[in-house]
Amino acid sequence: MITAVSGWLASLMAGAFFVEYIFDWKGLGFTTIKAVQSLDFPVVMGVTIFVATVFVIINIFVDLLYAAIDPRVRLS
């Protein structure tokens, strides 16, 4: 179940880009899509690094949660 929730969070972040663009909401996804269209590479790289960092933090949190919940899993 924990793995499924972490996958859902990734899908939610990816879906936010499209939802913001479709409904014309001003957010990170909308800004990124506009930056891609106008070839603003520093903005695209910054958002990519930010989203990748969030995914890594979520995965680390999930691994720590596995160790806390399941006694068979040990952190070493």
PyRosetta script that sets phi, psi and omega in degrees:
from pyrosetta import init, pose_from_sequence

init()
pose = pose_from_sequence("MITAVSGWLASLMAGAFFVEYIFDWKGLGFTTIKAVQSLDFPVVMGVTIFVATVFVIINIFVDLLYAAIDPRVRLS")
pose.set_psi(1, -38.6)
pose.set_omega(1, -179.8)
pose.set_phi(2, -64.6)
pose.set_psi(2, -39.6)
pose.set_omega(2, 178.9)
pose.set_phi(3, -63.4)
pose.set_psi(3, -40.7)
pose.set_omega(3, 179.3)
pose.set_phi(4, -63.8)
pose.set_psi(4, -41.4)
pose.set_omega(4, -179.5)
pose.set_phi(5, -65.4)
pose.set_psi(5, -40.3)
pose.set_omega(5, 178.7)
pose.set_phi(6, -66.3)
pose.set_psi(6, -34.8)
pose.set_omega(6, 175.3)
pose.set_phi(7, -68.0)
pose.set_psi(7, -36.1)
pose.set_omega(7, 177.8)
pose.set_phi(8, -65.6)
pose.set_psi(8, -37.1)
pose.set_omega(8, 178.2)
pose.set_phi(9, -63.1)
pose.set_psi(9, -38.8)
pose.set_omega(9, 177.4)
pose.set_phi(10, -64.7)
pose.set_psi(10, -40.8)
pose.set_omega(10, 178.6)
pose.set_phi(11, -66.5)
pose.set_psi(11, -37.6)
pose.set_omega(11, 178.4)
pose.set_phi(12, -63.4)
pose.set_psi(12, -41.4)
pose.set_omega(12, 179.3)
pose.set_phi(13, -67.2)
pose.set_psi(13, -40.2)
pose.set_omega(13, 178.8)
pose.set_phi(14, -67.3)
pose.set_psi(14, -38.8)
pose.set_omega(14, 179.5)
pose.set_phi(15, -69.6)
pose.set_psi(15, -25.3)
pose.set_omega(15, -179.7)
pose.set_phi(16, -62.4)
pose.set_psi(16, -33.2)
pose.set_omega(16, 179.4)
pose.set_phi(17, -60.8)
pose.set_psi(17, -44.8)
pose.set_omega(17, -177.6)
pose.set_phi(18, -74.0)
pose.set_psi(18, -39.5)
pose.set_omega(18, 179.7)
pose.set_phi(19, -64.0)
pose.set_psi(19, -43.9)
pose.set_omega(19, 179.1)
pose.set_phi(20, -63.5)
pose.set_psi(20, -38.0)
pose.set_omega(20, -179.5)
pose.set_phi(21, -71.3)
pose.set_psi(21, -41.9)
pose.set_omega(21, -177.8)
pose.set_phi(22, -66.7)
pose.set_psi(22, -44.0)
pose.set_omega(22, -176.7)
pose.set_phi(23, -92.5)
pose.set_psi(23, 5.1)
pose.set_omega(23, 176.8)
pose.set_phi(24, 58.7)
pose.set_psi(24, 39.8)
pose.set_omega(24, 175.2)
pose.set_phi(25, -87.2)
pose.set_psi(25, 137.8)
pose.set_omega(25, -179.5)
pose.set_phi(26, -85.9)
pose.set_psi(26, 105.2)
pose.set_omega(26, -179.7)
pose.set_phi(27, -151.2)
pose.set_psi(27, -167.3)
pose.set_omega(27, -177.9)
pose.set_phi(28, -65.0)
pose.set_psi(28, -40.5)
pose.set_omega(28, 179.2)
pose.set_phi(29, -66.5)
pose.set_psi(29, -43.4)
pose.set_omega(29, 179.2)
pose.set_phi(30, -62.7)
pose.set_psi(30, -44.8)
pose.set_omega(30, 179.5)
pose.set_phi(31, -62.6)
pose.set_psi(31, -38.9)
pose.set_omega(31, -179.8)
pose.set_phi(32, -66.6)
pose.set_psi(32, -43.9)
pose.set_omega(32, -179.9)
pose.set_phi(33, -64.9)
pose.set_psi(33, -41.1)
pose.set_omega(33, 176.6)
pose.set_phi(34, -64.2)
pose.set_psi(34, -36.4)
pose.set_omega(34, 178.4)
pose.set_phi(35, -67.2)
pose.set_psi(35, -37.4)
pose.set_omega(35, 177.2)
pose.set_phi(36, -65.7)
pose.set_psi(36, -41.1)
pose.set_omega(36, -179.4)
pose.set_phi(37, -66.7)
pose.set_psi(37, -33.6)
pose.set_omega(37, -179.0)
pose.set_phi(38, -97.6)
pose.set_psi(38, 10.2)
pose.set_omega(38, 177.9)
pose.set_phi(39, 57.3)
pose.set_psi(39, 41.3)
pose.set_omega(39, 176.7)
pose.set_phi(40, -91.1)
pose.set_psi(40, 83.3)
pose.set_omega(40, -171.5)
pose.set_phi(41, -64.2)
pose.set_psi(41, -37.9)
pose.set_omega(41, 178.5)
pose.set_phi(42, -60.5)
pose.set_psi(42, -37.5)
pose.set_omega(42, 177.9)
pose.set_phi(43, -67.2)
pose.set_psi(43, -43.4)
pose.set_omega(43, 179.4)
pose.set_phi(44, -62.3)
pose.set_psi(44, -43.6)
pose.set_omega(44, 179.0)
pose.set_phi(45, -65.8)
pose.set_psi(45, -40.4)
pose.set_omega(45, 178.9)
pose.set_phi(46, -63.2)
pose.set_psi(46, -44.1)
pose.set_omega(46, 179.2)
pose.set_phi(47, -67.1)
pose.set_psi(47, -38.5)
pose.set_omega(47, 178.6)
pose.set_phi(48, -62.5)
pose.set_psi(48, -43.7)
pose.set_omega(48, 178.4)
pose.set_phi(49, -65.4)
pose.set_psi(49, -40.6)
pose.set_omega(49, 179.6)
pose.set_phi(50, -62.8)
pose.set_psi(50, -48.3)
pose.set_omega(50, -178.7)
pose.set_phi(51, -65.3)
pose.set_psi(51, -40.2)
pose.set_omega(51, 177.6)
pose.set_phi(52, -63.3)
pose.set_psi(52, -39.4)
pose.set_omega(52, 177.7)
pose.set_phi(53, -63.7)
pose.set_psi(53, -41.4)
pose.set_omega(53, 177.9)
pose.set_phi(54, -62.7)
pose.set_psi(54, -42.7)
pose.set_omega(54, 178.0)
pose.set_phi(55, -62.3)
pose.set_psi(55, -41.8)
pose.set_omega(55, 179.3)
pose.set_phi(56, -64.4)
pose.set_psi(56, -42.7)
pose.set_omega(56, 179.4)
pose.set_phi(57, -63.9)
pose.set_psi(57, -41.2)
pose.set_omega(57, 177.9)
pose.set_phi(58, -62.9)
pose.set_psi(58, -42.5)
pose.set_omega(58, 179.9)
pose.set_phi(59, -66.9)
pose.set_psi(59, -37.7)
pose.set_omega(59, 175.7)
pose.set_phi(60, -64.2)
pose.set_psi(60, -43.1)
pose.set_omega(60, 178.1)
pose.set_phi(61, -61.2)
pose.set_psi(61, -41.0)
pose.set_omega(61, 178.2)
pose.set_phi(62, -64.1)
pose.set_psi(62, -41.8)
pose.set_omega(62, 178.0)
pose.set_phi(63, -62.5)
pose.set_psi(63, -42.0)
pose.set_omega(63, 178.0)
pose.set_phi(64, -66.8)
pose.set_psi(64, -35.2)
pose.set_omega(64, 178.3)
pose.set_phi(65, -67.7)
pose.set_psi(65, -37.8)
pose.set_omega(65, 175.1)
pose.set_phi(66, -58.3)
pose.set_psi(66, -45.5)
pose.set_omega(66, -178.4)
pose.set_phi(67, -65.3)
pose.set_psi(67, -33.1)
pose.set_omega(67, -179.7)
pose.set_phi(68, -75.6)
pose.set_psi(68, -33.7)
pose.set_omega(68, -174.5)
pose.set_phi(69, -88.5)
pose.set_psi(69, -44.3)
pose.set_omega(69, -174.5)
pose.set_phi(70, -100.9)
pose.set_psi(70, 116.8)
pose.set_omega(70, -178.4)
pose.set_phi(71, -68.5)
pose.set_psi(71, -16.6)
pose.set_omega(71, 179.6)
pose.set_phi(72, -75.7)
pose.set_psi(72, -19.5)
pose.set_omega(72, -178.3)
pose.set_phi(73, -92.4)
pose.set_psi(73, 127.5)
pose.set_omega(73, 179.2)
pose.set_phi(74, -120.5)
pose.set_psi(74, 140.7)
pose.set_omega(74, 173.5)
pose.set_phi(75, -88.7)
pose.set_psi(75, 129.9)
pose.set_omega(75, 179.6)
pose.set_phi(76, -133.5)
pose.dump_pdb("model.pdb")
